[in-house]
Amino acid sequence: MALSIDAYNRTYAIDRSMSDVPVFMRFLGEGRAIVSNLSILQADRYFHGGAGHFADEHKERFAIVEKDHKVCENPEEHSHATTEPVNILFRVSQEMNVTEHVHLHDDQVKEIIPWLYYAAKIDPQNIQSYTLTGFYLCDRLGKTDQGIAFLREGLEKNPGSWEINAELGRIYFQYVKNYETATRYLSIAAVLLREIPHDKFQERYVLSFLARSYEALGRGKDALPLYRRLNELFPNGVFEEKSRNFPPKNLSF
Amino acid sequence: MRAVWAIAYGMVKELVRKKDFYVLVIFMFVLLGFLSYQNFFQVKGISRYVRDFGYSLLMFFSFTIAVTFTAKQLPSEIESKTIYPLLAKPLSRHMVIFGKFCGGVMISTISFTIFYAIFTGFYMTGGGKSLVLLGQGFIFGVLFLCMVSALVMFFSNFITMSANVTFIFLLYLTIRGFSDFLRGIILFSKGIVATLYGILYCLLPHLEFFDLRIRITHAWDPLPMWVVFTVVGYTVLYCCMLLSLAGYIFERKRL
């Protein structure tokens, strides 16, 4: 049955081939995308010490995607709305629930890695699972080589993903200091991003690293149009000076 | 009490004879062993997901044993007519129900203890330290199995074994899924609606009280002692009420 499903996917759903998926997972069919996302949600839950999200926080995106990962300084701001308990069962129920708001920090972040790994294994088209894993391995756990290898694996399965290209470019820029490779990945990311609807924050993410990589290579001419574009997107910001001063005088990265 | 012990002991022998339990023990050991030795990007010391799987597995397996073994007691005895020699003994029907309940609790607790011992081994090797929390987890697990066995015994009076098993599984999932939702409704409603929902909330068996998975997995603080005592009291009261009702109904049942 798994082989039949795979043959069907190869024939009719070229983008969703399951040849990279373990055999037992192929039985899930398209449902594996849901299971994979559940696995990411579980990672997010782990990141919050098992308590999950509360109603008044992270309205726009998951904290797991945010780059600031510290123990919350004001946990009371995020705690569940407490209501006067009506009876003893309510009080017990309230006590049973974990209501303190925490983020995993330092080495503890490793606990979310299995869920991200499984999310990618279950659905290799789940791009977020690769970028998140890459981010945590490189930025939080200092496993740059493993992070790059995993992102490359993701890129093999999703060659059209600007996100994975951008993440690889960022890591080569920030950690490996291989600016040549960084510009290669980031240029591909910029081209791919142009072809799809996107917001200015996504564009800033790619172009700022690309511009800084060009600067690092001494290719100020290539960096300037990028800074000008960034200044158009975010006027009166940090890019204003760089888009005016050419060649840039104060390089800082 | 000797008669109650005899009934319960008969059920324990059944657990030993059947292969279900051994299969579950081996399965749990192998699965947790496999998960413990998984290597994720050469990152060492990842343990929470093993605890999470371990605790979920042991609760699920113990729950399954409690439900399936207890559910078949009365219906199969009535169907095979072995209930008559039992009732011919100087033994009230209340005691038969109590004996079956004790048997259900004993076999599920024995299984639970062995599963818990395996889990504790993996918990300790994974760097878990809170013995108080482990102790609370064990107590709450046993209480949970008492509650489940009492529920199954109660519903054995009305429905067949397979219907009983299905119903208890659905009840468990519903209560786990909607208990917080119901609590929210009560808190935000007023008047007669709030009272009715409040009564419903008090009558429902709160199986979610016994789940310490998140606390154990993520190493949260142990529960305050007043909560432990309240849950113990709640379980004892609820089980007594269910067993009394079950005995009363069984006494009036035509066999």
Chai-1 contact restraints between the chains, C-beta under 6 A:
chainA,res_idxA,chainB,res_idxB,connection_type,confidence,min_distance_angstrom,max_distance_angstrom,comment,restraint_id
A,G49,B,H218,contact,1.0,0.0,6.0,A-B,restraint_1
A,G50,B,I214,contact,1.0,0.0,6.0,A-B,restraint_2
A,G50,B,T217,contact,1.0,0.0,6.0,A-B,restraint_3
A,G50,B,H218,contact,1.0,0.0,6.0,A-B,restraint_4
A,T83,B,L187,contact,1.0,0.0,6.0,A-B,restraint_5
A,V92,B,V227,contact,1.0,0.0,6.0,A-B,restraint_6
A,V92,B,T230,contact,1.0,0.0,6.0,A-B,restraint_7
A,E95,B,V227,contact,1.0,0.0,6.0,A-B,restraint_8
A,V98,B,I214,contact,1.0,0.0,6.0,A-B,restraint_9
A,V98,B,W220,contact,1.0,0.0,6.0,A-B,restraint_10
A,K110,B,V43,contact,1.0,0.0,6.0,A-B,restraint_11
A,K110,B,I46,contact,1.0,0.0,6.0,A-B,restraint_12
A,E111,B,R48,contact,1.0,0.0,6.0,A-B,restraint_13
A,I113,B,F40,contact,1.0,0.0,6.0,A-B,restraint_14
A,I113,B,V43,contact,1.0,0.0,6.0,A-B,restraint_15
A,P114,B,F40,contact,1.0,0.0,6.0,A-B,restraint_16
A,P114,B,Y49,contact,1.0,0.0,6.0,A-B,restraint_17
A,Y117,B,F40,contact,1.0,0.0,6.0,A-B,restraint_18
A,L137,B,F41,contact,1.0,0.0,6.0,A-B,restraint_19
A,L141,B,V43,contact,1.0,0.0,6.0,A-B,restraint_20
A,K143,B,F41,contact,1.0,0.0,6.0,A-B,restraint_21
A,Q146,B,F41,contact,1.0,0.0,6.0,A-B,restraint_22
